[in-house]
């Protein structure tokens, strides 16, 4: 009898504990578990926004999102793992062992599609949908994929995409970014990422206790990214990229009237699509380790001694300060002695007596060393500063470098040494500490093309339906006589029988410009050509930089001539902005 009472007491105790627990759950903890229940019943499915299209000046798509079909598996639907792995292996040549391993891993997310093969193509997608019923667990998902329609062409300009990393996500998650988002890593993709990416939407669904979709409760449609229209001419861009195959360097074609860039090629190049294809990770590693730095846009990020193309600035400084007139002559015996140092002209037996325009035509080092010493370091520096050397142009691309515009104070601060006459001599022929990018050289040469004003280079014409506001030109205050003297020298460079830039000459269009050879200290010189056409009504400035390519009068000038010829074929030298100098000032 006593044992029965004990058991009864234990039973009553457990019953009271159970009742108390149920009361606690249903009354005290009701609010918490109600929310948890609702959260389990309601799910939010992300609907990703497609990125905007990048177009050329004529509306041709250069980069766009295209429909992509991915093959996925859903673990809780699979009935025969071996048969499913077999059919995937048959059509996609994926090792059966890897498929079975992926199926095994997917059990941790049994109701979510797990991608097995990306971008399988329309034909295979249709076939997989036809056999879905025979192989439960198969699923074809529709998504978008970034397509670079011109391959390697314009790669450094348009840039590439990469997965957002954890530190970026922490900073950007409050601005609508998600952990698996792709973000711009360089070029237009990076600079205009906020416009191109759009805004994701979502679908709220009700699911059952096993996580299966029952009802769609609401949809917020994603907002596609805005299209970005460039100033680039896709045909000219592709042509310029082709000219650089197998080289290191850059080509820029720009309107001297307003700074619109029609082509910007950089070599070596790369394929932007490898960064969004998981199967091409090895190619990504090779690109990142490549000592030739293909990801660098040499047109704006590379800075180099400009060499003799800088002589146009030195001539302008001499004329503007009245340190010398256009008729000032110096004799070139083939060398210049500065103390015990010998500075050679490229022509061993010299150019003899010549004036400023002929010195530009002949690219005579001896003449410009004499002129530079007459001018002085400070006058060269002040004139080059007016041309905005040593400053970023402000082009709408990331990673632009300012280069170096040296003077006495700069050398003291950075080298901890005095300024010597030898520094001025080097300065006057575009050597020494002076460094500039090809885009800065294009900006400088455009001054002589358009009649005396600086333009700000730009790449994007409009975002969506909104045109990007352009900056007005900045008058440098150079006199007509100064401009005419330098322009005449630049015309002779290309069109006179002994001009150093003869290879840029065209039959029916007058091209003007300046060649340059810049010493690097590595027994391999850089080659430059910077010029414009047509001479009397310039529509295009072209800069060719040939890294370690030797004398500018050869490859660089010849290449520039080909660019001008292609631009003429495309109608660029006869069409375009009708802005005059007065409209830009």
Secondary structure, 3 states (H helix, E strand, C coil): CHHHHHHHHHHHHHHHHHHHHHHHHHHHCHHHHHHHHHHHHEEEEEECCCCCCEECCCCCEEEEEEEEEEEEECHHHCCCHHHHHHHHHHHHCCCHHHHHHHHHHHHHHCCCCEEEECCCCHHHHHHHHHCCCCCCCEEEEEEEEEEECCCCCCHHHHCCEEECCHHHHHHHHHHCCCCCCEEECCHHHHHCHHHHCCECEEEEEEECCCCCEEEEEEEECCECCCCEEECCCHHHHHHHHHHCCCCCEEEEEECCCCCEEEEEEEECCCCHHHHHCHHHHHHHHHHHHCCCCCCCCCCCCCCECCHHHHHHHHHHHHHHCCCCCCCCCEEECCEEEECCEEEECCCCCCCEEECHHHHHHHCCHHHHHHHHHHHCHHHHHHHHHHCCCCCCCCCCCCCCCCCECCCHHHHHHHCCCCCCHHHHHHHCCCCCCCEECHHHHHHHHHHHHHCCEECCCECEEEECCEECCCCCCEECCCCHHHHHHHHHHHHHHHHCCCCCCHHHCCCCCCEEEEEEEECCCCCCCEEEEEEEECCCCCCEEEEEEECCCCCCCCHHHHHHHHHHHHHHHCCCCCCCCCCCHHHHC
